[in-house]
Amino acid sequence: MKKTARLLALLLTLVMAIGLMATPAIAEEDTTEYTVFISIEGFNLGHGFYVEPTAISIPAGSTAMDATRVLLEGAGLEYSPTPWGGIGRIYGIHPGVAPNPPSYITIEMEDGPADGSLGSDDYTPGFSGWMFSINHYSAPVGADDLVLSDGDVIRWQFTVEGWGADLGLGEDRGAFGEPLYNRADKTALIRALFADGVSGEAIEAALAIIIDPLATQEEVTSALTTLQAPGTARFFTVFISIEGFNLGHGFYFAPVEVLAWPGATVMDVTSRMLQQAAYEYSLTPWGGLDRIYGIQWGDVNPPAYITLELEPSADGRSVGTLDYTAYSGWMYTINHFMAPVGADSLVVFDGDVIRWQFTVEGFGADLGLGPDWGAFAPGLYEHADKTELIRGLFANEANPDAVQDALSVIINPLATTEEVAAAFAALELPAADADKTSLSAAINDASARQRENYVPEDAMWDPAFWGILQTALNAAQVVYNNPYATQLAVDGAAERLWAAIGELSPLPPVEPVETWENPFVDVSQNDWFYEYVQLVFTNELMTGITPYRFAPEANLTRAMAATLLWRLAGYPDTPDITQFDDLVPGRWYSNAAAWAGANNIMDAYAGDSFAAGQSLTPDEFATIIARFIGLAYEDVAEFIYAGIELSDTVTRAEAAFVIKRVWVD
């Protein structure tokens, strides 16, 4: 890498403090900083890099133009903007060398500028100018509107033919005509230039690949393999779509690749996509999408399986919760399966496919989901798994003529498995031949642990965790059984499942005290519930209603049940805000009730009330237990009550018996 470019990277921190200090788009109170990577390239003139890839620190909320301004000012270059927020002309950047365009340039060039600048209409009037890409893709908005995220790669490139066709762009990316070549994705290679411990020789070789427009993906991958240093933070991609097929709107956003990073959640990458597209949005209290502004498509035309009458939209300019019906809102799936936790809690892995879909009936029934996935009714149709088809859209070898047909199949909720398979075959991808050794081992390990007494290390009996593990296992089994699964899909499924398995620890055996000083006058050794009361009392899960009375025949109340499970979970932290309007802070059950509500273990009883003193029926208590341990009601109810006769309400003695069944048996 040239010395000037390396020195430039050292100067940018000072320039950033001056150049962006007064930028009104950046909130002064937000001190978060991102690192982005920018280059300025003239390969279509045979000039190579004008400015080699440079790492720049910017405040969160900065736009592509903000970061570019820092780069140019650090290099001592002036520029003029276009009316639409891009670069019109850069002064002092032209090397004064006659152009030597690559062979794919067929248009005749005129004489260039004489003042050392380079900008719109130079060499090929009407077809030339500065264009930029973000993470390999042409941006949908101007550089002054595109908000950046950590790790973004921005490449400013000078086009002289087809307004981007000579950058490898086609008409779908705003160019005039077909791309003049197949361009490789060099995003990861550019980021890897800045890893610690990379040799100068490897950097120079990588730069030669980056500036060569005809470099193949195989050459890029080879350079990246040589360049990457152990321990480097690994960026990867996920695939996201936003869909309104239940309104007859099709895709709001067709599937796109979005940059992710270790530890990023579904909401992190969704926010990144929406911000880069300059769309505003709001979130639900549980960390999902509430409303997206600016995506409404006018009149609705729901499919035939929608039976509810749709009311008019409130504003016609956004789509969100409670629009059209009382059962509507945004839901997401990951790799075909409904996630058991909010989008701000589920961590993404390489190759994940995230589909945000708008539901209007049965809160997910119109997405093909049933009650086992949280819908309020059976699925209105059988929804085919389209995960691998979506990934296939982005394969370099994919037949471009088949992509549009594949998108039509993806957005059709009634597409059959056979139709999905045919669309995938039409992409003409080479045989995957993926190594599934690690995935197979993970599936076997997870399946075994499901049947043993294991708990998450950080939250005993956390129902959300067991849902995450089961979702990861389901998806892994689908990938394992799919002969077309790519290595990316296999590795991502294995990584997700191994990560979940790594959170598990063996549950310590429960050994009731052989002898105990029974303080309760209403519990004797001859009672059927004696050992169960002993278990919950000696393990500090239940106490008496007085120091000397356990009240085994008294009804179990909602407050008692919440406290019992909260203690069994290890007294986890409780939220500051509760969903129950009758919950008074400081009561003996307040923390437990707030925790149970926040973790969807217990719902409001009537309206928004907790109803602490309300007794529980066997069905209600079984539902709470099922949510607590992360299993379906049908898998729990018969097991926990086996061996006892139930009445209309659960007693405290019966609750102790259930805890023994759940915790010990």
Secondary structure, DSSP 8 states (H G I E B T S, - for coil): --HHHHHHHHHHHHHHHHHTTT-TTS-TT---EEEEEEEEE-GGGT--EEEEEEEEEEETT-BHHHHHHHHHHHTT-EEEE-TTSSEEEEET---S------TT--S------SSS-EETTSSSTTT-EEEEEETTEE-SS-TTT-B--TT-EEEEEEE-STTTGGGT--GGGT-SSS-SS-----HHHHHHTTSTT--HHHHHHHHHHHH-TT--HHHHHHHHHHH--TT----EEEEEEEE-GGGT--EEEEEEEEEE-TT-BHHHHHHHHHHHTT--EEE-TTSSEEEEET---SS----TT--S-----SSSSEEETTSSSTT-EEEEEETTEE-SS-TTT-B--TT-EEEEEEE-STTTGGGT--GGGT-SS--SS-----HHHHHHTT-TTS-HHHHHHHHHHHH-TT--HHHHHHHHHHT---------HHHHHHHHHHHHHHTS-EEESSSTT-HHHHHHHHHHHHHHHHHHH-TT--HHHHHHHHHHHHHHHTTEEE-------SS-----TT--TTSTTHHHHHHHHHTTS---SBTTB--TTSB-BHHHHHHHHHHHTTS----SS-S-TT--TTSTTHHHHHHHHHTTSS--SSTT---TT-B--HHHHHHHHHHHHT--HHHHHHHHTTTS---SS-BHHHHHHHHHHHHT-
